[in-house]
Amino acid sequence: METDESTGFDQATSFLGNYGLFQTTAILLLSFSAAPVGYTSMSAVFVSDTPEFRCNASLQNSSWSGAGRCFQDAENGSRTGGPHAAEPCVRGWVFSRDTYASTIVTEWGLVCENAWKVPLSTSLLFAGYLCGSFISGHLSDRFGRKPVLFIFLAVHGVTALVQAISVSWVMFCVLNWLKGASHSYSVSIILGSELLPKASRVVFSTLAICLGYCVGYMLLPLSAYFLRGWRMLLVVSAILSFLQMPTWWLIPESPRWLLHQGRVDEAELIIRNAARRNKVPAPEVIFRAVESFHHMKRTYNYTDLVRTTNIRNITVLSSSIWMCITFVYYGLSLNTSNLNGNIYLNCFFSATIDTFTYVVLWLLADRVPRPALLSAAMMYSGFTLLILKLIPEDNLVALQVLSLVAKFGATGAFTFICLIVTELMPTVVRNMGVGVGATSGFLGTIIAPYILYTGK
């Protein structure tokens, strides 16, 4: 599935081996760079959750459910409805503190007529992801993978820190969009894929960086359980991003990208340093056909993704498939707050399912064709969700189990679509191609919060 140029680079650098110190370090550091993305992507489960509430009225009963959530009995009757008429909660609401100390819902009263603001704030995060995927692909193809990766990590950390002191819902939403726009997941995948040989590249793309994402995902319910407040959860998100900064001196630029910029000496220096760290001898000349890279100095843009029939088919199909997959994956992940049982355990189990899925897919990656795995994962998730609709609504345990089981297939498909596109796209437009696919995918995530909102 890989391009000829990719195969040529792999052959030229084959003397490095697959799992030396250089490759191991790159895998670990780039995988951990995905932790802030995993944490942020699912943070709405706790940051934007709506606890039980009722009207803040002296005559109101103490029940958290049923009548009285958005309306209260008029204290002196209404002008037309008599003594038992209802009126809006003019004194605001009282929220249960059994699960949270605070969320953005309790902070700004985002219930009843303002409930629509909750899914909008989450959708704006994914709208930022959409824009960020589009922008990062173009920027990293032009200015390099490494600078864009660390600039995005820094912006993400600063934005999360400022967002933690938001004084209004509007400020929170604007910063939520910016935080999403600075996500670095796709850049990390591209940089790792271009630094590593084929064998370790598969481990990185299907297992290591996904486990890094899960580290952030699993850290979220643990942090939420002990912190119980949305502001401190955002501070943890910022800390995860800032922890990546020292790795600037350990992660090199992509030698493939340097070659296609005509910077052959810099590319060779990176490979020689890698050989030194792996304690293997490097040939006197690593990249012989230097002249073959000169024509690559021209600037590529998004029109090159539809210039030929082959790459046009890859772009169109991967974009449409990516959209469907992310809609299902994030819909099921964000739905953990609506499942029966303990929300912290539900979220942790959801992250654990992701971890188990990544390990299984890694074991299958080199044994089963990629398209077959992608199709099987999508069909599995689809059939499970269809069965879910046949379960009676009062069977809460079965609904909860099937919802989590369906995520197994969605997670698998989510993993392989990125790997397939990364391998199929030529180096000069690879980041743009992945960016376009991810951009299309996040169209699905923008819709997902509203589907969950209408289901409540």
C-alpha positions as CSV (number, residue, x, y, z in Angstrom):
1,M,0.0,0.0,0.0
2,E,3.0,2.3,0.4
3,T,4.3,4.6,-2.4
4,D,7.5,3.9,-4.2
5,E,9.2,6.9,-2.7
6,S,8.4,5.7,0.8
7,T,9.8,2.3,-0.1
8,G,13.0,3.9,-1.4
9,F,13.5,5.9,1.8
10,D,12.9,2.7,3.9
11,Q,15.6,0.9,1.8
12,A,18.1,3.7,2.2
13,T,17.7,3.8,6.0
14,S,17.2,0.0,6.5
15,F,20.7,-0.2,8.2
16,L,19.2,1.5,11.2
17,G,17.1,-1.5,12.1
18,N,13.5,-1.4,13.5
19,Y,13.7,-1.0,17.3
20,G,16.9,0.7,18.2
21,L,17.2,3.4,20.8
22,F,16.4,6.1,18.2
23,Q,13.1,4.4,17.2
24,T,12.1,3.5,20.7
25,T,12.6,7.1,21.9
26,A,10.7,8.5,19.0
27,I,7.8,6.1,19.6
28,L,7.6,6.8,23.3
29,L,7.8,10.6,23.1
30,L,5.5,11.1,20.1
31,S,3.0,8.7,21.7
32,F,2.9,10.6,24.9
33,S,2.2,13.8,22.9
34,A,-1.2,12.4,22.1
35,A,-2.2,12.3,25.8
36,P,-3.5,15.9,25.9
37,V,-5.7,15.2,22.9
38,G,-7.2,12.1,24.5
39,Y,-7.9,14.1,27.7
40,T,-9.3,17.1,25.9
41,S,-11.5,15.2,23.4
42,M,-13.5,13.5,26.2
43,S,-13.4,16.3,28.8
44,A,-17.0,17.4,27.9
45,V,-18.2,14.2,29.6
46,F,-17.4,15.9,33.0
47,V,-16.8,19.6,32.2
48,S,-20.2,20.0,30.4
49,D,-22.3,17.4,32.2
50,T,-25.7,18.4,33.6
51,P,-26.3,17.2,37.2
52,E,-29.7,16.8,38.7
53,F,-31.4,20.1,39.3
54,R,-34.6,21.8,40.4
55,C,-36.0,25.2,40.7
56,N,-34.6,27.4,43.5
57,A,-37.9,28.2,45.2
58,S,-38.8,28.1,48.8
59,L,-42.1,26.3,48.1
60,Q,-40.6,23.8,45.7
61,N,-40.4,20.1,46.7
62,S,-36.9,18.6,47.1
63,S,-37.1,16.1,44.3
64,W,-34.4,16.3,41.7
65,S,-36.6,14.8,38.9
66,G,-40.0,15.3,37.3
67,A,-42.0,18.5,37.6
68,G,-40.2,21.5,38.9
69,R,-37.0,21.2,36.9
70,C,-37.7,24.1,34.6
71,F,-41.0,25.4,36.1
72,Q,-42.3,26.0,39.5
73,D,-45.7,26.6,41.0
74,A,-46.5,30.3,41.0
75,E,-46.3,31.6,44.6
76,N,-49.3,33.9,44.3
77,G,-51.0,32.3,41.3
78,S,-50.6,33.7,37.8
79,R,-52.7,36.3,36.1
80,T,-54.6,33.7,34.1
81,G,-53.9,30.3,35.4
82,G,-55.2,30.3,39.0
83,P,-53.4,29.2,42.2
84,H,-51.7,26.2,40.7
85,A,-50.2,27.8,37.6
86,A,-46.6,27.2,36.7
87,E,-43.9,29.8,36.0
88,P,-40.3,29.7,35.0
89,C,-37.6,29.3,37.7
90,V,-37.2,33.0,38.3
91,R,-34.8,32.4,41.2
92,G,-32.5,30.1,39.2
93,W,-31.8,26.5,40.0
94,V,-30.3,24.4,42.7
95,F,-28.0,21.7,41.4
96,S,-27.1,18.4,43.0
97,R,-23.5,18.2,44.3
98,D,-23.5,14.4,44.7
99,T,-21.3,13.9,41.6
100,Y,-19.7,17.3,40.9
101,A,-18.7,20.4,42.8
102,S,-19.2,22.4,39.5
103,T,-19.5,22.1,35.8
104,I,-20.1,24.8,33.2
105,V,-23.8,24.0,33.5
106,T,-23.9,24.8,37.2
107,E,-21.5,27.8,36.7
108,W,-23.7,29.6,34.1
109,G,-27.1,27.9,34.6
110,L,-27.1,26.1,31.2
111,V,-30.4,24.3,31.7
112,C,-34.0,24.6,30.4
113,E,-34.1,27.4,27.8
114,N,-30.3,27.7,27.9
115,A,-29.6,23.9,27.6
116,W,-28.8,24.3,23.9
117,K,-25.6,26.1,24.9
118,V,-24.1,22.8,26.2
119,P,-23.9,20.9,23.0
120,L,-22.8,24.0,21.2
121,S,-19.8,24.5,23.4
122,T,-18.8,20.9,22.8
123,S,-19.4,21.2,19.0
124,L,-17.2,24.3,19.0
125,L,-14.3,22.2,20.4
126,F,-14.7,19.8,17.5
127,A,-15.1,22.7,15.0
128,G,-11.7,23.8,16.3
129,Y,-10.4,20.2,15.6
130,L,-11.8,20.5,12.1
131,C,-10.0,23.8,11.4
132,G,-6.9,22.7,13.2
133,S,-6.6,19.5,11.1
134,F,-7.0,21.6,7.9
135,I,-4.5,24.2,9.0
136,S,-1.9,21.9,10.5
137,G,-1.7,19.8,7.4
138,H,-0.8,22.9,5.3
139,L,1.5,24.5,7.8
140,S,3.5,21.3,8.5
141,D,3.9,20.6,4.8
142,R,5.3,24.1,4.3
143,F,7.2,24.8,7.5
144,G,8.0,21.3,8.8
145,R,6.4,18.7,11.1
146,K,8.4,19.5,14.3
147,P,7.9,23.3,14.6
148,V,4.1,22.9,14.0
149,L,3.8,20.1,16.5
150,F,5.4,22.1,19.3
151,I,3.7,25.4,18.5
152,F,0.4,23.6,18.6
153,L,1.2,22.0,21.9
154,A,2.2,25.3,23.4
155,V,-1.0,27.1,22.2
156,H,-3.1,24.2,23.5
157,G,-1.6,24.5,26.9
158,V,-1.9,28.2,27.2
159,T,-5.4,28.2,25.9
160,A,-6.5,25.5,28.4
161,L,-4.9,27.5,31.2
162,V,-6.7,30.7,30.3
163,Q,-10.0,28.8,29.7
164,A,-9.8,27.6,33.3
165,I,-10.4,31.2,34.5
166,S,-13.2,31.9,32.0
167,V,-15.7,34.5,33.3
168,S,-18.5,33.8,30.9
169,W,-19.9,31.1,28.7
170,V,-18.9,33.1,25.5
171,M,-15.3,33.3,26.7
172,F,-15.3,29.5,27.4
173,C,-16.6,28.7,23.9
174,V,-14.1,30.9,22.1
175,L,-11.3,29.3,24.0
176,N,-12.8,25.9,23.5
177,W,-12.6,26.4,19.7
178,L,-9.0,27.7,19.9
179,K,-8.1,24.7,22.1
180,G,-9.5,22.4,19.5
181,A,-7.8,24.2,16.6
182,S,-4.4,23.6,18.3
183,H,-4.7,19.8,18.6
184,S,-1.6,18.1,17.4
185,Y,-2.6,14.5,17.0
186,S,-2.4,14.3,13.2
187,V,1.0,16.1,13.1
188,S,2.3,13.6,15.7
189,I,1.2,10.7,13.5
190,I,2.8,12.1,10.4
191,L,6.0,12.9,12.1
192,G,6.2,9.4,13.7
193,S,5.3,7.7,10.4
194,E,8.1,9.6,8.6
195,L,10.7,9.0,11.2
196,L,10.2,5.3,11.6
197,P,10.8,2.3,9.3
198,K,7.8,0.2,8.2
199,A,7.8,-2.4,11.1
200,S,8.0,0.1,13.9
201,R,5.8,2.5,12.0
202,V,2.9,0.0,12.2
203,V,3.5,-0.4,15.9
204,F,3.5,3.3,16.4
205,S,0.4,4.1,14.3
206,T,-1.8,1.2,15.4
207,L,-0.7,0.8,19.0
208,A,1.8,3.2,20.6
209,I,0.2,6.6,19.8
210,C,-3.2,5.2,20.4
211,L,-2.2,4.0,23.9
212,G,-0.8,7.5,24.4
213,Y,-4.2,8.8,23.6
214,C,-5.7,6.4,26.0
215,V,-3.4,7.5,28.8
216,G,-5.0,10.9,28.5
217,Y,-8.4,9.4,28.2
218,M,-8.0,7.3,31.3
219,L,-6.4,10.1,33.2
220,L,-9.6,12.2,32.7
221,P,-12.1,10.1,34.9
222,L,-9.3,9.7,37.5
223,S,-8.8,13.5,37.6
224,A,-12.5,14.2,37.6
225,Y,-13.1,11.8,40.5
226,F,-10.6,13.5,42.7
227,L,-11.0,17.1,41.5
228,R,-14.7,17.3,41.0
229,G,-14.5,20.8,39.5
230,W,-14.3,21.8,35.8
231,R,-11.7,24.5,36.2
232,M,-9.1,22.2,37.7
233,L,-9.8,19.7,35.0
234,L,-8.7,22.3,32.4
235,V,-5.5,23.0,34.4
236,V,-4.6,19.3,34.2
237,S,-5.1,19.5,30.4
238,A,-2.7,22.5,30.3
239,I,-0.1,20.6,32.4
240,L,-0.2,17.6,30.0
241,S,0.6,19.9,27.1
242,F,3.4,21.8,28.9
243,L,5.1,18.5,29.9
244,Q,5.8,17.9,26.2
245,M,7.9,21.0,25.7
246,P,11.3,19.5,26.9
247,T,11.0,16.8,24.2
248,W,11.9,19.5,21.6
249,W,15.6,18.6,22.1
250,L,14.9,14.9,21.7
251,I,12.5,14.7,18.7
252,P,14.1,15.4,15.3
253,E,12.5,16.9,12.2
254,S,11.2,14.5,9.6
255,P,14.1,13.5,7.3
256,R,11.6,12.7,4.5
257,W,10.2,16.2,4.7
258,L,13.8,17.6,4.6
259,L,14.6,15.6,1.5
260,H,11.6,16.9,-0.3
261,Q,12.7,20.4,0.6
262,G,16.1,19.6,-1.0
263,R,17.8,19.8,2.4
264,V,19.7,16.6,1.9
265,D,22.6,17.4,4.3
266,E,20.2,18.0,7.2
267,A,18.3,14.8,6.5
268,E,21.6,12.8,6.4
269,L,22.7,14.4,9.7
270,I,19.5,13.1,11.4
271,I,20.0,9.6,10.0
272,R,23.6,9.6,11.1
273,N,22.7,10.7,14.6
274,A,20.1,7.9,14.6
275,A,22.8,5.4,13.6
276,R,25.0,6.7,16.4
277,R,22.3,6.2,19.0
278,N,21.5,2.8,17.6
279,K,25.2,1.9,17.6
280,V,25.2,0.8,14.0
281,P,27.6,2.0,11.2
282,A,26.2,4.4,8.6
283,P,27.2,4.2,4.9
284,E,29.3,7.0,3.5
285,V,26.5,8.2,1.3
286,I,22.9,7.5,2.5
287,F,20.8,9.2,-0.1
288,R,22.5,8.6,-3.4
289,A,19.9,9.9,-5.9
290,V,20.0,13.4,-4.6
291,E,18.9,14.8,-7.9
292,S,15.6,12.9,-7.6
293,F,14.6,15.3,-4.9
294,H,15.2,18.5,-6.7
295,H,11.9,18.5,-8.5
296,M,10.1,18.1,-5.2
297,K,11.0,21.7,-4.2
298,R,7.9,23.0,-5.9
299,T,5.0,24.0,-3.7
300,Y,2.1,21.5,-3.4
301,N,-1.4,22.5,-2.4
302,Y,-4.8,20.9,-1.9
303,T,-5.6,20.7,-5.6
304,D,-2.9,18.0,-5.8
305,L,-5.2,15.8,-3.7
306,V,-7.6,15.6,-6.7
307,R,-5.2,16.0,-9.6
308,T,-5.0,12.3,-10.6
309,T,-7.8,9.6,-10.6
310,N,-6.0,7.4,-8.0
311,I,-5.3,10.1,-5.4
312,R,-8.7,11.6,-6.0
313,N,-10.4,8.3,-5.2
314,I,-8.3,8.0,-2.1
315,T,-9.2,11.5,-0.9
316,V,-12.9,11.2,-1.6
317,L,-13.4,7.7,-0.1
318,S,-11.2,8.3,2.9
319,S,-13.0,11.6,3.7
320,S,-16.5,10.1,3.6
321,I,-15.5,7.0,5.6
322,W,-13.6,9.1,8.2
323,M,-16.7,11.2,8.8
324,C,-18.9,8.2,9.5
325,I,-16.4,6.6,11.8
326,T,-15.7,9.7,13.9
327,F,-19.5,10.4,14.3
328,V,-20.0,7.0,15.8
329,Y,-16.8,6.9,17.8
330,Y,-17.3,10.3,19.5
331,G,-21.0,9.8,19.8
332,L,-20.5,6.6,21.8
333,S,-17.6,8.1,23.8
334,L,-19.5,11.2,24.9
335,N,-22.6,9.2,25.7
336,T,-20.9,7.7,28.7
337,S,-22.4,10.5,30.8
338,N,-25.9,9.2,29.9
339,L,-25.3,5.6,30.7
340,N,-26.7,3.9,33.8
341,G,-24.2,3.6,36.7
342,N,-21.2,5.5,37.9
343,I,-20.1,8.1,35.4
344,Y,-16.4,7.8,36.4
345,L,-16.3,4.1,36.0
346,N,-18.3,4.2,32.7
347,C,-15.7,6.7,31.3
348,F,-12.8,4.6,32.5
349,F,-14.3,1.4,31.1
350,S,-14.8,3.2,27.8
351,A,-11.1,4.1,27.8
352,T,-10.2,0.6,28.7
353,I,-12.1,-0.8,25.8
354,D,-10.2,1.5,23.5
355,T,-6.9,0.2,25.0
356,F,-7.9,-3.4,24.5
357,T,-9.0,-2.7,20.9
358,Y,-5.7,-1.1,20.1
359,V,-3.8,-4.1,21.3
360,V,-6.0,-6.5,19.3
361,L,-5.6,-4.5,16.2
362,W,-1.9,-4.3,16.6
363,L,-1.8,-8.1,16.6
364,L,-3.9,-8.2,13.5
365,A,-2.3,-5.3,11.6
366,D,0.4,-7.4,9.7
367,R,-1.8,-10.5,9.4
368,V,-4.9,-9.2,7.8
369,P,-5.2,-6.7,4.9
370,R,-5.9,-3.1,6.2
371,P,-9.1,-2.7,4.1
372,A,-10.5,-5.9,5.4
373,L,-9.9,-4.9,9.0
374,L,-11.5,-1.5,8.4
375,S,-14.6,-3.0,6.8
376,A,-15.0,-5.7,9.5
377,A,-14.7,-3.1,12.3
378,M,-17.3,-0.8,10.7
379,M,-19.7,-3.7,10.1
380,Y,-19.3,-5.0,13.7
381,S,-20.0,-1.6,15.2
382,G,-23.0,-1.1,12.9
383,F,-24.6,-4.5,13.6
384,T,-24.1,-4.0,17.3
385,L,-25.8,-0.6,17.2
386,L,-28.7,-2.1,15.3
387,I,-29.2,-4.8,17.9
388,L,-29.0,-2.1,20.5
389,K,-32.2,-0.6,19.1
390,L,-34.0,-3.9,19.6
391,I,-33.3,-4.0,23.4
392,P,-36.2,-2.7,25.6
393,E,-35.4,0.7,27.1
394,D,-36.0,-0.6,30.7
395,N,-33.1,-3.2,30.3
396,L,-30.5,-0.7,31.3
397,V,-27.7,-3.2,31.9
398,A,-28.0,-4.7,28.4
399,L,-28.1,-1.2,26.8
400,Q,-25.0,-0.2,28.7
401,V,-23.0,-3.3,27.8
402,L,-23.9,-3.1,24.1
403,S,-23.1,0.6,24.0
404,L,-19.6,-0.1,25.3
405,V,-19.2,-3.2,23.1
406,A,-20.2,-1.3,20.0
407,K,-17.3,1.1,20.7
408,F,-14.9,-1.8,20.1
409,G,-15.6,-1.7,16.4
410,A,-15.8,2.1,16.1
411,T,-12.4,2.4,17.8
412,G,-10.9,-0.2,15.5
413,A,-12.1,1.6,12.4
414,F,-11.0,5.0,13.8
415,T,-7.5,3.6,14.2
416,F,-7.2,2.0,10.7
417,I,-8.6,4.8,8.6
418,C,-5.8,7.1,9.8
419,L,-3.1,4.4,9.2
420,I,-4.4,3.6,5.7
421,V,-4.5,7.2,4.6
422,T,-1.0,7.8,6.0
423,E,0.4,4.9,4.0
424,L,-1.5,5.7,0.7
425,M,-0.7,9.4,0.5
426,P,2.6,10.6,-1.1
427,T,5.0,12.4,1.2
428,V,4.6,15.8,-0.4
429,V,0.9,15.9,0.3
430,R,0.6,13.3,3.1
431,N,-0.1,15.8,5.9
432,M,-2.6,17.7,3.7
433,G,-4.3,14.4,2.8
434,V,-4.5,13.3,6.4
435,G,-5.6,16.8,7.3
436,V,-8.5,16.7,4.8
437,G,-9.6,13.3,6.0
438,A,-9.5,14.4,9.6
439,T,-11.3,17.6,8.7
440,S,-14.1,15.6,7.1
441,G,-14.2,13.3,10.2
442,F,-14.7,16.2,12.6
443,L,-17.8,17.2,10.6
444,G,-19.3,14.1,12.2
445,T,-18.1,15.0,15.7
446,I,-19.6,18.5,15.4
447,I,-23.0,16.8,14.9
448,A,-22.6,14.1,17.6
449,P,-23.2,16.4,20.6
450,Y,-26.5,17.5,19.2
451,I,-27.7,14.0,18.6
452,L,-27.0,13.2,22.3
453,Y,-28.8,16.4,23.3
454,T,-31.9,15.5,21.3
455,G,-31.9,12.0,22.9
456,K,-32.1,13.4,26.5
